[in-house]
Amino acid sequence: MNYLVKYMSFFLIFLFPQTIAAKYNIMAEALPPWNYIENGTPTGITVEVVREILKKINHPDTIVIYPWARAYRMTKDGSNNILFSMARTPEREPLFNWVGPIATEVVYFYKNKDKKLHIESLDDAKKTSMILITRGFPEQKYLLSKGFNNLFITLKTLNSLQMLARHKVDLIVSGDFTVKHFINKKKIEGTLIERVNIELLKFDLYIALSKNIPSNEVLKWQNALDQLKASGKYNEILKKYIGDSVN
């Protein structure tokens, strides 16, 4: 009987290796251009990066898009859960295992090119009548800490860009890759938007893994990511989403 069980187990692994290898729940939030749903399927820069990692480690593509709070709680408090893309902060450092960085985002002010605004400092930006900022993003906390009282909240960065293009606001705040993505996808006319060269924030995005996932598995993911970058495939993915402006 034991021999039969062992034989059947080997047979199933041989026939269905991906089913047996599905160890982890892999989650992302809806956050273009990094992770989002298109035609009913998860896509985005970091979704494609993680998919390539999954191929290299022979794990099935089980990526799902979940609300951030739910996915964060599951990864922090549960077992065998993986969440991306997450900023690696001192507060979060001990809560997860980490693989990355899978991307780096730099945050700037943006203005309409036709608008006669001269913004050379944070003090100049404070004097404008309205700055749109996406709710819950790190730049909101940062600018509030700098004494800004002219911030207005939107739910989506694309909405802010569209209002900026229509001269409805003085400035918006966004990540550079995010703006390039929407221009590349023809969601906004790039000739209407101009970046203000004041770097507000720069942060790396990582894959966060539940603490119960062993170090050898974490290393396997990290090695797969490093190989992806070295092969040139990583830059190919970036160019697909933001065009030829990859640094």
C-alpha positions in Angstrom: 0.0 0.0 0.0 2.8 2.4 0.9 4.5 1.6 -2.3 1.3 2.4 -4.3 0.9 5.8 -2.5 4.5 6.7 -3.3 4.1 5.6 -6.9 0.9 7.6 -7.4 2.5 10.7 -5.8 5.4 10.5 -8.2 3.0 10.0 -11.1 1.0 13.1 -10.2 4.0 15.3 -9.8 5.3 14.1 -13.2 1.9 14.9 -14.9 0.9 18.0 -13.0 4.1 19.8 -11.8 2.6 23.2 -11.7 -0.4 22.1 -9.6 1.9 20.5 -7.0 4.2 23.5 -7.0 1.5 26.1 -6.2 2.9 27.0 -2.8 1.9 30.6 -2.4 -1.0 33.0 -2.7 0.4 35.9 -4.9 -1.4 39.2 -4.7 -1.1 42.8 -6.0 -3.2 45.9 -5.6 -4.7 47.9 -8.5 -2.0 50.5 -9.0 -1.2 51.5 -12.7 1.4 51.2 -14.2 2.7 48.6 -11.8 -0.3 46.3 -11.3 -3.9 46.6 -12.6 -6.6 44.7 -14.4 -7.0 44.9 -18.2 -9.5 42.8 -20.1 -10.1 40.8 -17.0 -6.5 39.8 -16.5 -3.8 41.2 -14.1 -1.2 43.1 -16.0 1.4 45.9 -15.4 5.1 46.4 -15.1 5.6 44.5 -11.9 2.9 41.9 -12.7 5.0 40.9 -15.8 8.2 41.0 -13.8 6.7 38.6 -11.2 5.3 36.4 -14.0 8.9 36.0 -15.3 10.1 35.1 -11.9 7.4 32.5 -11.5 8.5 30.9 -14.8 12.0 30.7 -13.6 11.1 29.0 -10.3 8.5 26.8 -11.8 5.5 28.2 -9.9 2.1 28.6 -11.6 0.8 32.1 -12.3 -1.7 32.6 -9.5 -1.5 36.4 -9.4 -4.7 38.1 -8.2 -5.6 41.8 -7.7 -6.9 42.4 -4.2 -7.6 45.6 -2.2 -4.4 46.8 -0.6 -5.6 46.6 3.1 -6.8 43.0 2.7 -3.7 41.8 0.9 -1.4 43.6 3.3 -3.1 42.1 6.3 -3.0 38.6 4.7 0.7 38.8 4.0 1.6 40.3 7.4 -0.5 38.0 9.5 -0.9 34.9 7.4 1.3 32.2 6.0 2.6 31.6 2.4 1.3 34.9 1.1 3.2 37.2 -1.3 2.3 40.8 -2.0 3.7 43.4 -4.5 4.5 46.2 -5.1 5.4 47.5 -1.7 7.6 50.3 -0.6 10.2 49.0 1.9 10.0 51.3 4.9 11.7 51.1 8.3 8.3 50.4 9.9 7.6 47.5 7.5 11.1 46.0 7.5 10.7 43.5 10.3 7.2 42.4 9.2 8.1 40.7 5.9 10.8 38.9 4.0 11.8 41.0 1.0 12.8 40.5 -2.7 13.8 43.3 -4.9 13.8 46.0 -5.8 11.5 45.3 -8.6 11.2 49.0 -9.6 12.1 52.5 -8.5 9.7 55.4 -8.6 10.6 59.1 -8.4 7.9 61.6 -7.5 7.7 65.2 -8.9 5.3 68.1 -9.4 3.8 68.4 -12.9 2.3 71.5 -14.5 0.5 72.4 -17.7 3.1 73.5 -20.3 1.0 76.6 -21.1 0.7 77.7 -17.5 3.1 80.6 -16.6 4.2 79.1 -13.3 7.8 79.4 -12.1 8.3 76.6 -9.5 11.9 76.4 -8.2 11.3 75.4 -4.6 8.7 73.9 -2.2 7.9 77.5 -1.1 7.0 78.4 -4.7 4.6 75.4 -4.8 3.0 76.3 -1.5 1.9 79.7 -3.1 -0.2 78.0 -5.9 -3.9 77.8 -5.4 -4.4 74.1 -5.9 -2.2 70.9 -6.0 -3.9 67.6 -6.7 -2.5 64.5 -5.0 -3.6 60.9 -5.0 -5.2 59.7 -1.7 -3.0 57.5 0.4 0.2 57.8 -1.6 3.4 58.6 0.3 3.7 62.0 -1.1 0.6 63.1 0.7 2.1 62.5 4.1 5.4 64.1 2.9 3.9 67.3 1.7 1.7 67.7 4.7 4.8 67.3 6.9 6.3 70.2 4.9 3.4 72.5 5.8 1.4 72.4 2.5 -2.2 73.5 3.0 -3.2 73.7 -0.7 -3.5 70.0 -1.3 -6.7 68.5 -2.8 -7.2 64.7 -2.9 -8.2 62.6 -5.9 -8.7 58.9 -6.1 -6.8 58.3 -9.3 -3.6 59.8 -10.7 -5.1 59.7 -14.3 -7.9 62.0 -13.1 -5.4 64.5 -11.8 -3.5 64.4 -15.1 -6.7 65.0 -17.1 -7.6 68.0 -15.0 -4.1 69.4 -15.3 -4.4 69.1 -19.1 -7.6 71.1 -19.0 -6.1 73.9 -16.9 -8.3 73.0 -13.9 -5.4 73.0 -11.4 -2.0 74.5 -11.0 0.0 71.4 -10.1 -0.3 67.7 -9.6 2.0 65.3 -7.9 2.8 61.9 -9.5 5.5 59.3 -10.0 7.5 59.7 -13.1 6.9 56.2 -14.4 3.1 56.7 -13.8 3.0 59.8 -16.0 5.1 58.1 -18.7 2.8 55.1 -18.7 -0.4 57.2 -19.2 1.3 59.1 -22.0 2.5 55.9 -23.7 -1.0 54.4 -23.4 -2.4 57.6 -25.1 -4.5 58.3 -22.0 -3.0 61.8 -21.8 -1.3 64.1 -24.4 2.3 64.3 -23.4 2.9 67.7 -25.1 0.5 69.3 -22.5 2.4 68.1 -19.4 5.7 69.4 -18.0 7.6 68.0 -15.1 8.9 70.4 -12.5 12.4 69.3 -11.6 12.0 69.2 -7.9 12.5 65.6 -6.7 10.0 65.1 -3.9 10.5 61.4 -3.1 12.3 58.4 -4.4 11.5 54.9 -3.3 12.1 51.4 -4.3 9.3 48.9 -4.7 9.7 45.3 -3.5 8.0 41.9 -3.3 6.9 41.3 0.3 6.7 37.7 1.5 5.1 36.3 4.7 7.6 35.8 7.4 7.1 32.0 7.5 8.5 31.6 4.0 12.0 30.2 4.5 15.2 32.0 3.5 16.1 29.5 0.8 12.8 30.3 -1.0 13.4 34.0 -0.6 16.8 33.6 -2.2 15.3 31.6 -5.0 13.0 34.5 -5.8 15.8 37.1 -5.5 18.1 35.1 -7.8 15.4 34.8 -10.4 14.8 38.6 -10.3 18.6 39.2 -10.6 18.8 36.9 -13.6 15.8 38.7 -15.2 17.5 42.1 -14.9 20.9 40.7 -16.2 19.2 39.2 -19.3 17.7 42.5 -20.5 14.2 41.2 -20.2 13.5 43.6 -17.3 14.1 46.6 -19.5 12.0 45.1 -22.3 9.1 45.1 -19.9 9.7 48.7 -18.8 9.7 49.9 -22.4 6.5 48.1 -23.1 4.7 50.2 -20.5 6.5 53.6 -20.6 8.0 53.7 -24.1 11.6 54.4 -25.0 12.2 56.8 -22.0 13.7 54.1 -19.8 16.8 55.4 -18.1 
